[in-house]
Each structure stands twice: as structure tokens, then as C-alpha cells.
Amino acid sequence: MSNIFSSSDDTINSVDIITEVESLESDIEDKESEIDSLQEDLNDRNLEADFFEKEIADYEPGSCPLEKFVNSLQELQPVIATLEAQLQDANKVLVELQETLAPIKEFADKAESYSGDWNHNAVLINEDYFDTYARKVAVFEAADSTAAWPGNHIDWTAAADELKSDYSAVEFEGETFWIQ
């Protein structure tokens, strides 16, 4: 999961989502390049091993010493095993990165479609925090945060529900966020 934000946050800034998507996409590209390089190296080492195995199988006494081919093959085997392990580990990390990116990218794509301000700090508000957010908006717009009245007489849930009509809902990891 992301280190910048989570679905339990009260609010999420679109720039944080954009940053996380770009970071994960870059990490995926880097991992894919690493995998390509490891695979190429492994293929080369396997070709060498195949050559030595063929030379051993086709060995004719009196030609080049057999020991040379056997020793070369034995030296290659741990190198091949190490490359295979590195390739397996790199593929595992790649899958983890892709699985991390997928829900964030889906969330970003949906949220971006609802916000004209996506690239400039659009704020997504968690459903669980929306009542509090509505109060803050009302207080800010009233410009008098010290007055108890009328705030203590307002049905904040109803006010928040009405405020939501100007927002769009987006799901992320089982949580609903609202974006304008």
C-alpha cells in the first residue's frame, strides 16, 4: 500500500495520488528493465552450459581435456542458480508493484474524471469525515468560527448530505471519498 496516503485518511490530495502513481510506474519500468537484463544474462549462461554439456556428451578421447568442460560447467551451475533466484525475486517484486499500482491507478482515473482541478491539489474527502468537513466549510464561509449559534442547532448530517450534491463519490479500498 501507498506510503503517501491510505483509504483511512480523512482527506487525500490529488497531487499525492499523482506522485504515487508516477513513482510506482517508474519502479515498475525499472524492475522490468532489471528483469530483461537478468533474463538476457541467464539466457547467455544457459547457452554456455548447453555448449559445455554438448562438448561433454560428444567428447572424443585425445581431443581437448574433458576436465576443462566439466569444470566450466560446474562453475556455471551456481551462477545460473543465482540468476534464476534473482529473476524469480525480481518477478515477485514486479507483481507486488503492479498489484499495488492497480487499485491506486483505478482510483486516480475515476477521481480525475470528476475533478477539473485534478492536477492542482483537488481534495478527496473520506465519507466518514464528510460531516466534519461540511462543518469546516460552513464555519469558513460564515467567517465566524467562535459563534456557538447557529452551529449547535444545525443538523450537520443533513447539511453534509446536501453539500455532497456538489461532489462525486469515488471508491478506494472499500472506502468512499468525495471529490469536487
Secondary structure, 3 states (H helix, E strand, C coil): CCCCCCCCCCEEEHHHHHHHHHHHHHHHHHHHHHHHHHHHHHHHHHHHHHHHHHHHHCCCCCCCCHHHHHHHHHHHHHHHHHHHHHHHHHHHHHHHHHHHHHHHHHHHHHHHHHCCCCCCCCEEEEHHHHHHHHHHHHHHHHCCCCCCCCHHHCCHHHHHHHHHHHCEEEEECCEEEEEC
